[in-house]
Amino acid sequence: MNIYVGNIDYRIQENQLKELFEQFGEVKSVSLITDKFTGKSKGFAFVDMPEDNQGTDAIERLNGYKLSTREITVSQARPQGEPRENNFRRSNNNGNGNRNRY
């Protein structure tokens, strides 16, 4: 199961996330996402756990868990390119703060 972990303190390292998730079972990999130019953390990661039941348990128990200075968000990762749920109204803002008036 591929798991999304968000709102991560920028000082957290991959090995710390691996240790946290290993409490719930085998961790195949951890990918802390970093900026390609600066190398600094972007504050989110993906954790791959081969056993779905262990991944589900980790999600349920760690979502909202305070890791360092922040409460992390933990959920099952969506496949790349899959749209988010549309819980917001789209704006017709053209990017410069002005709304189109046609």
LINURJO-V390864 format. One record per backbone hydrogen bond with DSSP energy under -0.5 kcal/mol. NH is the residue of the N-H (numbers start at 1). CO is the residue of the C=O. E is the energy in kcal/mol with one decimal. If there is no record, write none. Layout:
nh={NH	NH}
co={CO	CO}
e={E	E}
//
This chain:
nh={3	3	4	5	6	7	8	12	16	17	18	19	20	21	22	23	24	25	28	28	29	31	32	33	33	35	39	42	45	46	47	48	49	49	52	55	56	57	58	59	60	61	62	63	64	65	67	67	68	69	70	72	72	73	74	75	77	82	87	94	100}
co={1	47	75	45	73	43	43	9	13	13	14	15	16	17	18	20	21	22	26	48	48	46	30	31	44	40	35	33	5	31	3	29	1	47	50	51	52	53	54	55	56	57	58	59	72	62	65	70	66	67	67	65	70	6	72	4	2	79	85	98	92}
e={-0.5	-2.9	-3.1	-2.7	-3.1	-0.5	-2.5	-1.9	-0.6	-1.6	-2.6	-2.2	-1.9	-2.5	-2.2	-0.9	-2.0	-0.6	-0.6	-2.7	-1.3	-2.9	-0.5	-0.6	-2.2	-2.9	-2.2	-2.8	-2.6	-1.8	-2.6	-2.8	-2.8	-0.6	-0.7	-2.2	-2.9	-1.9	-2.3	-2.5	-2.5	-2.2	-2.5	-1.9	-2.9	-2.6	-0.8	-2.9	-0.6	-0.5	-1.8	-2.7	-0.7	-2.2	-0.5	-2.1	-2.6	-2.2	-1.7	-1.9	-1.3}
//
